Every structure is written in structure tokens, then in C-alpha cells.
Amino acid sequence: MKHYLETAENAARVAGELLRKNFQPQKHSVLRVNSVQAHDLKLEIDVSAQELIAKLLLEEFPGHALYGEEGVVGDQSSEHQWVVDPLDGTVNYFYGIPHFCVSIALRLRNEIMVGVIYDPIRDEMWSGQKGEIPKLNCRPFHVSDRADLSEAVISVGLSKTSEMIDSNFPLLQQMIHHVRKCRVLGSAALDMAYVACGRFDAYIERGISLWDIAAGWLLIENAGGTVDLRPRPDMKDKYSIVATNGVIDLKL
């Protein structure tokens, strides 16, 4: 697993450097937009970053497959599948908000074995492998020990699809009444990383994709937290997730 982890860290750094070099807070209009959805954007650089990650990973491990936000590469029935979000926080990136990341995980027979999340603006690398204490920039970290909901800081993901708008706002409203602060930051992977290292106490989302949370899932569990991930029967390839420090009761 060490070789897998080191390769994932390298790919995240290389892709992160590409994102950082092209990040222009005052000139988002120069970024090429591949598609526009009702409440989302797809940029050319998303595709470029994933192609770079795929090249680095699959040159090293040619028998592996890659399942990413920008498409799939290789035989998806392979026991080894890389789950990749090359730019989590695309809308933030486009609008010049310096809060986005690269997320890379490795699944072995459907179990997450390696997880890496890299924030190229802050140069923060969360990384870990199954069964070992994860690290942030080479230093071990752990989830928070806050058990009192009134002291908690949590993130609520507000996926703005037609199926989710009406159900997400009541969840946010419910949480606001009970916790110290709610945050909506626009990057699920970074939210997961923040739970893992104790900055947040929980992350909740009712319509998320696997590539957004695969790496964070491993990091949170290895750091002592819990992740309740459930497929959405009404939404293809979407999940509901409640990720916490393992001691707080969200009263959901």
C-alpha cells in the first residue's frame, strides 16, 4: 500500500500545481467552460487535471482502472479502481474563491484502501492507508472529541439539484438551531478532510457522488470517526452521507 499511497500523493501534488498555476481570482472569465448546468459548472481544467492524474496513476499501475468525475479509464471490473475528483470545488475555483482540492482514493475489491486530499492553495496534504493513522503534511491527526452539539461546527452540503433543493434547506435549518455554527463551503472533499482532522465535527449531505467523498471516508474512519454512507435509490450513483467524529449525536 505504501507504493500506492506515494503515487497518489504525487499525482495529487502534480494536479494541484496545475490548478494553482491556472487559478486567477480576478480573471475567472478566461477559464474555458465545458458545460453549464443549472447550479454547476464544468471547466476544461477539470478534464485536464483528471487526464494528468490518470496518466500518472495508470502508467505506474497499468492494470488498474480509474473512475472519476470527468469519466472513466480502463477496465472498470478491475480489482483496483482509482476514484478521482480532479477539482472538487469547481464553482469556487471559477469565481476565484481559494477553497478547492484534489481527491484521490484507491478501491481494492470495493474497499477503500488509500485516500489522499490535497489543497494546493494552502499546501495541505491529508493522506492515509487502510488501518494506519492518517497524516496531514506528515503529522498524525485525529477527529475532534467534542460531544456537545451546542459546541459543534458542522458542514451541510447543499447539492442544488432539482431533487435536493427542497430537502437540503430544512436540514440546514434544523442544524442551525442546535450547533454552534454551520458552514457551507463548496467542497465536499475538503469538508471530509476537515472532519478527519478535527476542524469540523460533522459533515452531512443528502446527494453526493462517490468521487467527492471516497478519500475522506477512509481518512475519517482512520482518524477515529464514523461514516454512514447510503445509496440513494431514487438518484443514480448518488449517496446520502453523515460523517462525524464518532461521539457527537446529531439528533437526525
C-alpha positions as CSV (number, residue, x, y, z in Angstrom):
1,M,0.0,0.0,0.0
2,K,2.9,2.4,0.6
3,H,3.7,2.5,-3.1
4,Y,0.0,3.2,-3.9
5,L,-0.1,6.0,-1.4
6,E,3.1,7.6,-2.5
7,T,1.9,7.5,-6.2
8,A,-1.5,9.0,-5.2
9,E,0.2,11.8,-3.2
10,N,2.5,12.6,-6.2
11,A,-0.4,12.7,-8.6
12,A,-2.4,15.0,-6.3
13,R,0.5,17.4,-6.0
14,V,1.1,17.5,-9.7
15,A,-2.5,18.1,-10.5
16,G,-2.7,20.6,-7.6
17,E,0.2,22.5,-9.1
18,L,-1.7,22.7,-12.4
19,L,-4.7,24.0,-10.7
20,R,-2.8,26.5,-8.6
21,K,-0.9,27.9,-11.6
22,N,-4.1,28.4,-13.5
23,F,-6.1,29.9,-10.6
24,Q,-6.8,33.5,-11.3
25,P,-9.0,35.1,-8.6
26,Q,-9.6,38.3,-10.6
27,K,-9.9,36.8,-14.1
28,H,-12.3,33.9,-13.9
29,S,-13.7,34.7,-17.3
30,V,-10.6,33.5,-19.0
31,L,-11.2,29.9,-17.9
32,R,-12.8,27.7,-20.5
33,V,-16.2,26.4,-19.5
34,N,-17.0,23.0,-21.0
35,S,-20.7,22.9,-19.8
36,V,-23.1,24.9,-17.7
37,Q,-25.8,23.3,-15.6
38,A,-28.5,25.0,-13.5
39,H,-26.3,25.4,-10.5
40,D,-22.9,24.0,-11.5
41,L,-20.0,24.4,-14.0
42,K,-17.6,22.1,-15.7
43,L,-14.3,23.6,-16.7
44,E,-11.7,22.5,-19.3
45,I,-9.2,22.4,-16.5
46,D,-11.3,19.7,-14.6
47,V,-10.7,17.5,-17.6
48,S,-7.0,18.4,-17.9
49,A,-6.4,17.7,-14.3
50,Q,-8.1,14.3,-14.4
51,E,-6.1,13.3,-17.6
52,L,-2.9,14.2,-15.8
53,I,-3.9,12.2,-12.7
54,A,-4.9,9.2,-14.9
55,K,-1.6,9.3,-16.8
56,L,0.4,9.3,-13.6
57,L,-1.6,6.6,-11.9
58,L,-2.1,4.2,-14.9
59,E,1.5,4.5,-16.2
60,E,2.6,3.3,-12.7
61,F,-0.2,0.7,-12.4
62,P,-1.4,-0.2,-16.0
63,G,-3.7,-2.9,-14.8
64,H,-5.8,-0.6,-12.7
65,A,-8.9,1.4,-13.7
66,L,-10.0,4.9,-12.9
67,Y,-13.5,6.1,-12.0
68,G,-13.6,9.9,-12.0
69,E,-15.9,12.9,-12.2
70,E,-14.7,13.6,-15.7
71,G,-15.1,10.0,-17.0
72,V,-13.7,6.5,-16.6
73,V,-10.5,4.9,-17.9
74,G,-9.6,1.2,-18.1
75,D,-11.5,-1.9,-17.3
76,Q,-13.9,-1.0,-14.5
77,S,-14.2,-4.6,-13.4
78,S,-10.5,-4.4,-12.3
79,E,-10.0,-5.2,-8.6
80,H,-8.0,-2.0,-8.3
81,Q,-10.0,1.2,-9.1
82,W,-8.9,4.7,-8.5
83,V,-11.7,7.0,-7.5
84,V,-10.8,10.6,-8.5
85,D,-12.2,14.1,-8.3
86,P,-9.6,16.2,-10.0
87,L,-11.1,19.5,-8.9
88,D,-13.6,19.4,-6.0
89,G,-15.0,22.9,-5.7
90,T,-15.1,23.9,-9.4
91,V,-17.6,26.8,-8.8
92,N,-15.3,28.1,-6.1
93,Y,-12.4,27.9,-8.5
94,F,-14.2,29.6,-11.3
95,Y,-15.3,32.5,-9.1
96,G,-11.8,33.0,-7.6
97,I,-12.6,31.5,-4.2
98,P,-9.4,29.8,-2.9
99,H,-11.2,26.8,-1.5
100,F,-10.9,23.7,-3.6
101,C,-8.9,20.4,-3.7
102,V,-7.8,17.3,-5.5
103,S,-9.3,14.0,-4.1
104,I,-7.8,10.5,-5.0
105,A,-8.8,7.2,-3.4
106,L,-8.0,3.6,-4.3
107,R,-10.6,0.8,-4.0
108,L,-9.5,-2.8,-3.8
109,R,-12.4,-5.1,-4.4
110,N,-14.8,-2.2,-3.5
111,E,-13.0,-1.4,-0.2
112,I,-11.2,1.9,0.1
113,M,-7.5,1.3,0.8
114,V,-5.8,4.6,0.2
115,G,-7.1,8.2,0.4
116,V,-5.4,11.5,-0.4
117,I,-6.9,15.0,-0.4
118,Y,-4.7,17.9,-1.4
119,D,-5.4,21.7,-1.1
120,P,-3.0,23.4,-3.4
121,I,-3.7,26.9,-2.2
122,R,-2.8,26.1,1.5
123,D,-0.4,23.3,0.5
124,E,-2.2,20.9,2.8
125,M,-2.0,17.1,2.1
126,W,-4.2,14.7,4.0
127,S,-3.2,11.1,3.3
128,G,-3.7,7.7,4.7
129,Q,-3.9,4.0,4.0
130,K,-6.3,1.4,5.5
131,G,-5.6,0.6,9.1
132,E,-3.0,3.3,9.8
133,I,-3.2,6.7,11.4
134,P,-3.6,9.3,8.7
135,K,-1.3,12.3,8.3
136,L,-1.6,16.0,7.4
137,N,1.6,17.2,5.9
138,C,3.4,14.2,7.6
139,R,1.9,14.8,11.0
140,P,-0.7,12.4,12.5
141,F,-4.2,13.7,13.1
142,H,-7.4,12.7,14.8
143,V,-11.0,13.7,14.8
144,S,-12.3,16.1,17.4
145,D,-13.5,14.9,20.8
146,R,-16.4,17.4,21.0
147,A,-19.6,15.6,22.1
148,D,-21.8,18.5,22.9
149,L,-23.9,19.6,19.9
150,S,-24.0,23.2,21.1
151,E,-20.2,23.3,20.8
152,A,-20.1,21.7,17.3
153,V,-19.1,23.2,14.0
154,I,-20.6,21.2,11.1
155,S,-20.8,21.4,7.4
156,V,-24.0,20.8,5.5
157,G,-23.6,20.1,1.8
158,L,-26.3,21.9,-0.3
159,S,-26.4,20.0,-3.5
160,K,-28.6,22.1,-5.7
161,T,-30.2,19.5,-8.0
162,S,-33.9,19.6,-8.6
163,E,-34.3,16.5,-6.3
164,M,-32.3,18.0,-3.4
165,I,-33.1,21.7,-3.1
166,D,-36.3,21.3,-1.2
167,S,-34.9,18.7,1.2
168,N,-31.5,20.3,1.9
169,F,-32.7,23.6,3.3
170,P,-34.8,22.1,6.1
171,L,-31.7,20.0,7.1
172,L,-29.6,23.1,7.3
173,Q,-32.3,24.9,9.2
174,Q,-32.6,22.1,11.7
175,M,-28.8,22.0,12.3
176,I,-28.5,25.8,12.8
177,H,-30.8,25.7,15.8
178,H,-28.7,23.1,17.6
179,V,-25.0,23.6,16.7
180,R,-22.5,26.4,17.4
181,K,-22.0,27.1,13.7
182,C,-22.9,25.7,10.3
183,R,-20.7,26.0,7.3
184,V,-21.4,25.6,3.6
185,L,-18.0,25.9,1.9
186,G,-18.5,24.3,-1.5
187,S,-16.0,21.4,-1.5
188,A,-17.2,18.0,-0.1
189,A,-13.8,16.5,-0.1
190,L,-12.3,19.4,2.0
191,D,-15.3,19.2,4.3
192,M,-14.4,15.5,4.9
193,A,-10.8,16.3,5.4
194,Y,-11.8,19.0,8.0
195,V,-13.9,16.4,9.9
196,A,-11.0,14.0,9.8
197,C,-8.5,16.4,11.4
198,G,-10.9,17.9,13.9
199,R,-11.7,21.3,12.4
200,F,-15.3,20.2,11.8
201,D,-17.2,17.8,13.9
202,A,-19.6,16.5,11.2
203,Y,-20.4,16.7,7.5
204,I,-23.9,15.9,6.2
205,E,-25.0,15.7,2.5
206,R,-28.1,14.0,1.0
207,G,-27.0,13.8,-2.6
208,I,-23.2,13.2,-3.2
209,S,-21.1,11.2,-5.6
210,L,-18.5,8.7,-4.6
211,W,-15.6,10.6,-6.1
212,D,-16.4,13.5,-3.7
213,I,-16.1,11.5,-0.5
214,A,-14.1,8.3,-1.2
215,A,-10.8,9.6,0.1
216,G,-12.4,11.5,3.0
217,W,-14.3,8.3,4.0
218,L,-11.0,6.5,4.7
219,L,-9.4,9.4,6.4
220,I,-12.3,10.0,8.8
221,E,-12.5,6.3,9.8
222,N,-8.7,6.0,10.2
223,A,-8.8,9.2,12.3
224,G,-11.3,7.7,14.7
225,G,-14.6,9.0,13.3
226,T,-17.6,7.3,11.7
227,V,-19.1,7.5,8.2
228,D,-22.7,6.4,7.4
229,L,-22.9,6.2,3.6
230,R,-26.1,5.0,2.0
231,P,-27.0,4.7,-1.7
232,R,-29.9,6.9,-2.9
233,P,-32.4,4.5,-4.5
234,D,-34.1,7.5,-6.3
235,M,-30.8,9.0,-7.6
236,K,-28.4,7.0,-9.8
237,D,-24.9,6.8,-8.4
238,K,-25.7,9.2,-5.5
239,Y,-25.4,8.7,-1.8
240,S,-26.5,10.2,1.5
241,I,-23.7,10.7,4.0
242,V,-23.3,11.5,7.6
243,A,-19.7,11.7,8.7
244,T,-18.9,12.6,12.3
245,N,-16.2,12.4,14.9
246,G,-18.0,9.4,16.3
247,V,-19.1,10.8,19.6
248,I,-21.5,13.6,18.7
249,D,-25.2,12.9,18.4
250,L,-26.6,15.0,15.5
251,K,-30.2,14.0,16.5
252,L,-31.1,13.3,12.9
